[in-house]
């Protein structure tokens, strides 16, 4: 049975490419370079190889890659990668296995976040987990009975695209709420909230209301034991937590909320850890 003795996890994003070499459950080397998001398929691959080459050696057992896209998990083909326009259909698994000579596992980055929390974070002791990433977009990874659930096309849990109010859940429950809806800089609003600024606090309360409304739909659909929140916006949890819970108070089944936990991820590099653990979650 495979263990986490020497595995490489890769987080391929539209802004940066990060890879971590994991030995005995710890990242012993971390590599990072900016993503040439406007480049050709080959230019992005070249940067990806440069990052991965620093982490892979003759002892590497397998490679896991998380990508912000729909993935043909069996064949490892990624489609329409977010913020990398040239990556419409890239056989990533085939390319990486040919280059490095070890098994490669490719999946959606939100799925990797959920897997990372299952194996290394606060969700270790749970079997039914929903991982929600709150960043420039909203992603959702699902683990049922200890196994990753991807759906038929690796599209399960894409709640960010569900229609909500005038737009979508993602528009109101990710960084887009601040940048697009309110036309403000989320980082600046966060710093103002830390100083007790009333306007900033009100914006986070409004954000928390929208997130609470959306989490109700997720909980109705999946009835998880735990919901893990991660991503850049989730770091502001203290400022929207109360409003989020208030928005959930009319949930029809009070015992469900009483038995379920919503936790903030404290795991650094959860996407890298989760990508590396992809071969384990399949067993």
SEVEX-885408 format. One record per residue (C-alpha): residue number from 1; x, y, z. Coordinates in pm, whole numbers. Example, Ala and Ser with C-alpha at 12.3 -4.5 7.8 and 13.67 -1.06 7.14 Angstrom:
2
<rec nr="1" xx="1230" yy="-450" zz="780"/>
<rec nr="2" xx="1367" yy="-106" zz="714"/>
This chain:
283
<rec nr="1" xx="0" yy="0" zz="0"/>
<rec nr="2" xx="130" yy="340" zz="-91"/>
<rec nr="3" xx="222" yy="578" zz="190"/>
<rec nr="4" xx="314" yy="945" zz="208"/>
<rec nr="5" xx="688" yy="872" zz="219"/>
<rec nr="6" xx="811" yy="1064" zz="-84"/>
<rec nr="7" xx="540" yy="1220" zz="-294"/>
<rec nr="8" xx="523" yy="1546" zz="-487"/>
<rec nr="9" xx="215" yy="1771" zz="-483"/>
<rec nr="10" xx="162" yy="2048" zz="-736"/>
<rec nr="11" xx="-78" yy="2342" zz="-724"/>
<rec nr="12" xx="-112" yy="2484" zz="-1075"/>
<rec nr="13" xx="-293" yy="2816" zz="-1061"/>
<rec nr="14" xx="-351" yy="3110" zz="-1289"/>
<rec nr="15" xx="-119" yy="3329" zz="-1079"/>
<rec nr="16" xx="149" yy="3092" zz="-957"/>
<rec nr="17" xx="273" yy="2735" zz="-985"/>
<rec nr="18" xx="380" yy="2571" zz="-658"/>
<rec nr="19" xx="523" yy="2228" zz="-592"/>
<rec nr="20" xx="614" yy="2057" zz="-269"/>
<rec nr="21" xx="822" yy="1751" zz="-198"/>
<rec nr="22" xx="657" yy="1564" zz="90"/>
<rec nr="23" xx="855" yy="1315" zz="295"/>
<rec nr="24" xx="698" yy="1139" zz="595"/>
<rec nr="25" xx="401" yy="1376" zz="588"/>
<rec nr="26" xx="604" yy="1699" zz="582"/>
<rec nr="27" xx="701" yy="1938" zz="304"/>
<rec nr="28" xx="1079" yy="1927" zz="290"/>
<rec nr="29" xx="1115" yy="2141" zz="-21"/>
<rec nr="30" xx="883" yy="2401" zz="-170"/>
<rec nr="31" xx="924" yy="2552" zz="-514"/>
<rec nr="32" xx="727" yy="2839" zz="-668"/>
<rec nr="33" xx="726" yy="3045" zz="-988"/>
<rec nr="34" xx="470" yy="3282" zz="-1144"/>
<rec nr="35" xx="238" yy="3131" zz="-1403"/>
<rec nr="36" xx="283" yy="3274" zz="-1754"/>
<rec nr="37" xx="-97" yy="3277" zz="-1775"/>
<rec nr="38" xx="-108" yy="3447" zz="-2114"/>
<rec nr="39" xx="147" yy="3213" zz="-2265"/>
<rec nr="40" xx="114" yy="2920" zz="-2499"/>
<rec nr="41" xx="55" yy="2565" zz="-2382"/>
<rec nr="42" xx="426" yy="2497" zz="-2419"/>
<rec nr="43" xx="532" yy="2810" zz="-2229"/>
<rec nr="44" xx="314" yy="2722" zz="-1932"/>
<rec nr="45" xx="440" yy="2362" zz="-1942"/>
<rec nr="46" xx="800" yy="2484" zz="-1944"/>
<rec nr="47" xx="738" yy="2687" zz="-1629"/>
<rec nr="48" xx="558" yy="2392" zz="-1470"/>
<rec nr="49" xx="854" yy="2164" zz="-1543"/>
<rec nr="50" xx="1094" yy="2418" zz="-1394"/>
<rec nr="51" xx="900" yy="2418" zz="-1068"/>
<rec nr="52" xx="858" yy="2040" zz="-1053"/>
<rec nr="53" xx="1218" yy="1961" zz="-1144"/>
<rec nr="54" xx="1328" yy="2110" zz="-811"/>
<rec nr="55" xx="1114" yy="1865" zz="-614"/>
<rec nr="56" xx="1142" yy="1538" zz="-802"/>
<rec nr="57" xx="1424" yy="1289" zz="-756"/>
<rec nr="58" xx="1483" yy="917" zz="-800"/>
<rec nr="59" xx="1294" yy="842" zz="-477"/>
<rec nr="60" xx="970" yy="1010" zz="-584"/>
<rec nr="61" xx="684" yy="761" zz="-569"/>
<rec nr="62" xx="410" yy="958" zz="-740"/>
<rec nr="63" xx="297" yy="1306" zz="-840"/>
<rec nr="64" xx="-37" yy="1473" zz="-774"/>
<rec nr="65" xx="-149" yy="1789" zz="-951"/>
<rec nr="66" xx="-438" yy="2021" zz="-867"/>
<rec nr="67" xx="-569" yy="2241" zz="-1147"/>
<rec nr="68" xx="-853" yy="2498" zz="-1150"/>
<rec nr="69" xx="-1048" yy="2322" zz="-1423"/>
<rec nr="70" xx="-1270" yy="2032" zz="-1515"/>
<rec nr="71" xx="-1056" yy="1719" zz="-1539"/>
<rec nr="72" xx="-1090" yy="1385" zz="-1712"/>
<rec nr="73" xx="-957" yy="1212" zz="-1400"/>
<rec nr="74" xx="-893" yy="871" zz="-1557"/>
<rec nr="75" xx="-692" yy="1008" zz="-1849"/>
<rec nr="76" xx="-558" yy="1314" zz="-1669"/>
<rec nr="77" xx="-673" yy="1560" zz="-1933"/>
<rec nr="78" xx="-748" yy="1915" zz="-1813"/>
<rec nr="79" xx="-1002" yy="2134" zz="-1991"/>
<rec nr="80" xx="-1050" yy="2512" zz="-2000"/>
<rec nr="81" xx="-814" yy="2594" zz="-1715"/>
<rec nr="82" xx="-920" yy="2909" zz="-1532"/>
<rec nr="83" xx="-702" yy="3213" zz="-1608"/>
<rec nr="84" xx="-482" yy="3017" zz="-1852"/>
<rec nr="85" xx="-664" yy="3071" zz="-2185"/>
<rec nr="86" xx="-435" yy="2853" zz="-2396"/>
<rec nr="87" xx="-504" yy="2544" zz="-2186"/>
<rec nr="88" xx="-824" yy="2431" zz="-2353"/>
<rec nr="89" xx="-740" yy="2060" zz="-2359"/>
<rec nr="90" xx="-405" yy="1943" zz="-2225"/>
<rec nr="91" xx="-315" yy="1573" zz="-2162"/>
<rec nr="92" xx="-127" yy="1663" zz="-1845"/>
<rec nr="93" xx="-103" yy="1314" zz="-1696"/>
<rec nr="94" xx="47" yy="1170" zz="-2014"/>
<rec nr="95" xx="297" yy="1454" zz="-2048"/>
<rec nr="96" xx="416" yy="1435" zz="-1689"/>
<rec nr="97" xx="437" yy="1056" zz="-1675"/>
<rec nr="98" xx="646" yy="1057" zz="-1992"/>
<rec nr="99" xx="882" yy="1319" zz="-1847"/>
<rec nr="100" xx="920" yy="1186" zz="-1492"/>
<rec nr="101" xx="849" yy="813" zz="-1522"/>
<rec nr="102" xx="620" yy="784" zz="-1218"/>
<rec nr="103" xx="243" yy="766" zz="-1170"/>
<rec nr="104" xx="67" yy="1102" zz="-1200"/>
<rec nr="105" xx="-276" yy="1190" zz="-1059"/>
<rec nr="106" xx="-460" yy="1503" zz="-1175"/>
<rec nr="107" xx="-769" yy="1658" zz="-1021"/>
<rec nr="108" xx="-956" yy="1982" zz="-960"/>
<rec nr="109" xx="-784" yy="2215" zz="-712"/>
<rec nr="110" xx="-1089" yy="2242" zz="-484"/>
<rec nr="111" xx="-1100" yy="1862" zz="-464"/>
<rec nr="112" xx="-735" yy="1870" zz="-365"/>
<rec nr="113" xx="-814" yy="2117" zz="-88"/>
<rec nr="114" xx="-1071" yy="1877" zz="56"/>
<rec nr="115" xx="-831" yy="1583" zz="30"/>
<rec nr="116" xx="-558" yy="1785" zz="200"/>
<rec nr="117" xx="-787" yy="1861" zz="493"/>
<rec nr="118" xx="-885" yy="1494" zz="514"/>
<rec nr="119" xx="-528" yy="1366" zz="539"/>
<rec nr="120" xx="-346" yy="1654" zz="707"/>
<rec nr="121" xx="-596" yy="1904" zz="848"/>
<rec nr="122" xx="-888" yy="1934" zz="1086"/>
<rec nr="123" xx="-1103" yy="1687" zz="890"/>
<rec nr="124" xx="-884" yy="1383" zz="961"/>
<rec nr="125" xx="-1140" yy="1210" zz="1179"/>
<rec nr="126" xx="-1440" yy="1269" zz="949"/>
<rec nr="127" xx="-1577" yy="1059" zz="663"/>
<rec nr="128" xx="-1822" yy="1307" zz="505"/>
<rec nr="129" xx="-1651" yy="1635" zz="426"/>
<rec nr="130" xx="-1718" yy="1942" zz="215"/>
<rec nr="131" xx="-1419" yy="2166" zz="145"/>
<rec nr="132" xx="-1506" yy="2518" zz="29"/>
<rec nr="133" xx="-1236" yy="2746" zz="-110"/>
<rec nr="134" xx="-1306" yy="3119" zz="-95"/>
<rec nr="135" xx="-1064" yy="3313" zz="-312"/>
<rec nr="136" xx="-1095" yy="3488" zz="-646"/>
<rec nr="137" xx="-1362" yy="3226" zz="-708"/>
<rec nr="138" xx="-1550" yy="2966" zz="-506"/>
<rec nr="139" xx="-1459" yy="2600" zz="-529"/>
<rec nr="140" xx="-1605" yy="2297" zz="-356"/>
<rec nr="141" xx="-1458" yy="1951" zz="-295"/>
<rec nr="142" xx="-1668" yy="1657" zz="-173"/>
<rec nr="143" xx="-1561" yy="1352" zz="26"/>
<rec nr="144" xx="-1827" yy="1090" zz="101"/>
<rec nr="145" xx="-1760" yy="791" zz="325"/>
<rec nr="146" xx="-1389" yy="870" zz="309"/>
<rec nr="147" xx="-1375" yy="874" zz="-71"/>
<rec nr="148" xx="-1346" yy="1171" zz="-305"/>
<rec nr="149" xx="-1662" yy="1224" zz="-509"/>
<rec nr="150" xx="-1598" yy="1394" zz="-843"/>
<rec nr="151" xx="-1915" yy="1322" zz="-1041"/>
<rec nr="152" xx="-1916" yy="1192" zz="-1397"/>
<rec nr="153" xx="-1709" yy="1481" zz="-1536"/>
<rec nr="154" xx="-1518" yy="1602" zz="-1228"/>
<rec nr="155" xx="-1783" yy="1873" zz="-1200"/>
<rec nr="156" xx="-1953" yy="1770" zz="-875"/>
<rec nr="157" xx="-1983" yy="2042" zz="-612"/>
<rec nr="158" xx="-1946" yy="2338" zz="-847"/>
<rec nr="159" xx="-2179" yy="2548" zz="-636"/>
<rec nr="160" xx="-2002" yy="2867" zz="-739"/>
<rec nr="161" xx="-2180" yy="2851" zz="-1074"/>
<rec nr="162" xx="-2530" yy="2810" zz="-927"/>
<rec nr="163" xx="-2753" yy="3112" zz="-1003"/>
<rec nr="164" xx="-2802" yy="3338" zz="-700"/>
<rec nr="165" xx="-2970" yy="3681" zz="-693"/>
<rec nr="166" xx="-2860" yy="3874" zz="-1003"/>
<rec nr="167" xx="-2549" yy="3664" zz="-1069"/>
<rec nr="168" xx="-2406" yy="3343" zz="-922"/>
<rec nr="169" xx="-2306" yy="3212" zz="-581"/>
<rec nr="170" xx="-1941" yy="3273" zz="-670"/>
<rec nr="171" xx="-2007" yy="3640" zz="-747"/>
<rec nr="172" xx="-2139" yy="3704" zz="-395"/>
<rec nr="173" xx="-1938" yy="3451" zz="-195"/>
<rec nr="174" xx="-1581" yy="3494" zz="-321"/>
<rec nr="175" xx="-1343" yy="3784" zz="-368"/>
<rec nr="176" xx="-1566" yy="3896" zz="-653"/>
<rec nr="177" xx="-1810" yy="4033" zz="-396"/>
<rec nr="178" xx="-1554" yy="4293" zz="-298"/>
<rec nr="179" xx="-1387" yy="4359" zz="-635"/>
<rec nr="180" xx="-1688" yy="4340" zz="-868"/>
<rec nr="181" xx="-1999" yy="4400" zz="-659"/>
<rec nr="182" xx="-1862" yy="4660" zz="-415"/>
<rec nr="183" xx="-1569" yy="4792" zz="-624"/>
<rec nr="184" xx="-1329" yy="4782" zz="-330"/>
<rec nr="185" xx="-998" yy="4614" zz="-253"/>
<rec nr="186" xx="-1062" yy="4317" zz="-24"/>
<rec nr="187" xx="-719" yy="4339" zz="139"/>
<rec nr="188" xx="-770" yy="4706" zz="225"/>
<rec nr="189" xx="-1117" yy="4632" zz="364"/>
<rec nr="190" xx="-966" yy="4356" zz="576"/>
<rec nr="191" xx="-710" yy="4591" zz="725"/>
<rec nr="192" xx="-981" yy="4850" zz="793"/>
<rec nr="193" xx="-1193" yy="4586" zz="965"/>
<rec nr="194" xx="-897" yy="4501" zz="1187"/>
<rec nr="195" xx="-906" yy="4865" zz="1301"/>
<rec nr="196" xx="-1279" yy="4845" zz="1372"/>
<rec nr="197" xx="-1392" yy="5049" zz="1071"/>
<rec nr="198" xx="-1773" yy="5034" zz="1065"/>
<rec nr="199" xx="-1807" yy="5038" zz="686"/>
<rec nr="200" xx="-1558" yy="4755" zz="648"/>
<rec nr="201" xx="-1732" yy="4555" zz="918"/>
<rec nr="202" xx="-2066" yy="4610" zz="745"/>
<rec nr="203" xx="-1925" yy="4483" zz="414"/>
<rec nr="204" xx="-1800" yy="4165" zz="579"/>
<rec nr="205" xx="-2137" yy="4120" zz="749"/>
<rec nr="206" xx="-2309" yy="4144" zz="411"/>
<rec nr="207" xx="-2060" yy="3898" zz="267"/>
<rec nr="208" xx="-2124" yy="3662" zz="558"/>
<rec nr="209" xx="-2497" yy="3676" zz="493"/>
<rec nr="210" xx="-2450" yy="3565" zz="132"/>
<rec nr="211" xx="-2210" yy="3289" zz="232"/>
<rec nr="212" xx="-2450" yy="3164" zz="498"/>
<rec nr="213" xx="-2733" yy="3147" zz="246"/>
<rec nr="214" xx="-2516" yy="2948" zz="8"/>
<rec nr="215" xx="-2384" yy="2713" zz="275"/>
<rec nr="216" xx="-2742" yy="2619" zz="358"/>
<rec nr="217" xx="-2787" yy="2492" zz="3"/>
<rec nr="218" xx="-2465" yy="2291" zz="27"/>
<rec nr="219" xx="-2568" yy="2139" zz="359"/>
<rec nr="220" xx="-2918" yy="2055" zz="232"/>
<rec nr="221" xx="-2761" yy="1881" zz="-66"/>
<rec nr="222" xx="-2483" yy="1686" zz="107"/>
<rec nr="223" xx="-2546" yy="1673" zz="484"/>
<rec nr="224" xx="-2172" yy="1665" zz="570"/>
<rec nr="225" xx="-2017" yy="1607" zz="909"/>
<rec nr="226" xx="-1786" yy="1903" zz="859"/>
<rec nr="227" xx="-1745" yy="2196" zz="620"/>
<rec nr="228" xx="-1388" yy="2322" zz="586"/>
<rec nr="229" xx="-1336" yy="2681" zz="471"/>
<rec nr="230" xx="-1011" yy="2780" zz="301"/>
<rec nr="231" xx="-870" yy="3034" zz="59"/>
<rec nr="232" xx="-763" yy="3396" zz="84"/>
<rec nr="233" xx="-1106" yy="3537" zz="175"/>
<rec nr="234" xx="-1152" yy="3276" zz="447"/>
<rec nr="235" xx="-867" yy="3442" zz="638"/>
<rec nr="236" xx="-1120" yy="3713" zz="725"/>
<rec nr="237" xx="-1344" yy="3455" zz="895"/>
<rec nr="238" xx="-1353" yy="3646" zz="1225"/>
<rec nr="239" xx="-1527" yy="3937" zz="1050"/>
<rec nr="240" xx="-1800" yy="3745" zz="869"/>
<rec nr="241" xx="-1847" yy="3444" zz="1099"/>
<rec nr="242" xx="-2133" yy="3587" zz="1306"/>
<rec nr="243" xx="-2333" yy="3709" zz="1004"/>
<rec nr="244" xx="-2278" yy="3374" zz="832"/>
<rec nr="245" xx="-2426" yy="3181" zz="1123"/>
<rec nr="246" xx="-2714" yy="3426" zz="1160"/>
<rec nr="247" xx="-2805" yy="3368" zz="795"/>
<rec nr="248" xx="-2821" yy="2994" zz="863"/>
<rec nr="249" xx="-3055" yy="3010" zz="1162"/>
<rec nr="250" xx="-3366" yy="2937" zz="955"/>
<rec nr="251" xx="-3220" yy="2604" zz="838"/>
<rec nr="252" xx="-3511" yy="2361" zz="851"/>
<rec nr="253" xx="-3338" yy="2085" zz="1047"/>
<rec nr="254" xx="-3187" yy="2226" zz="1364"/>
<rec nr="255" xx="-3033" yy="1894" zz="1467"/>
<rec nr="256" xx="-2834" yy="1885" zz="1143"/>
<rec nr="257" xx="-2668" yy="2218" zz="1222"/>
<rec nr="258" xx="-2614" yy="2113" zz="1581"/>
<rec nr="259" xx="-2430" yy="1798" zz="1473"/>
<rec nr="260" xx="-2227" yy="1957" zz="1192"/>
<rec nr="261" xx="-1910" yy="2163" zz="1221"/>
<rec nr="262" xx="-1787" yy="2455" zz="1014"/>
<rec nr="263" xx="-1414" yy="2502" zz="1056"/>
<rec nr="264" xx="-1150" yy="2736" zz="919"/>
<rec nr="265" xx="-851" yy="2561" zz="766"/>
<rec nr="266" xx="-524" yy="2609" zz="951"/>
<rec nr="267" xx="-327" yy="2393" zz="710"/>
<rec nr="268" xx="-58" yy="2573" zz="514"/>
<rec nr="269" xx="-28" yy="2453" zz="154"/>
<rec nr="270" xx="-340" yy="2236" zz="179"/>
<rec nr="271" xx="-375" yy="2222" zz="-201"/>
<rec nr="272" xx="-21" yy="2082" zz="-233"/>
<rec nr="273" xx="-78" yy="1827" zz="43"/>
<rec nr="274" xx="-411" yy="1729" zz="-111"/>
<rec nr="275" xx="-269" yy="1687" zz="-459"/>
<rec nr="276" xx="6" yy="1463" zz="-322"/>
<rec nr="277" xx="-253" yy="1250" zz="-137"/>
<rec nr="278" xx="-471" yy="1192" zz="-446"/>
<rec nr="279" xx="-352" yy="831" zz="-493"/>
<rec nr="280" xx="-452" yy="753" zz="-134"/>
<rec nr="281" xx="-806" yy="894" zz="-144"/>
<rec nr="282" xx="-887" yy="663" zz="-437"/>
<rec nr="283" xx="-817" yy="345" zz="-241"/>
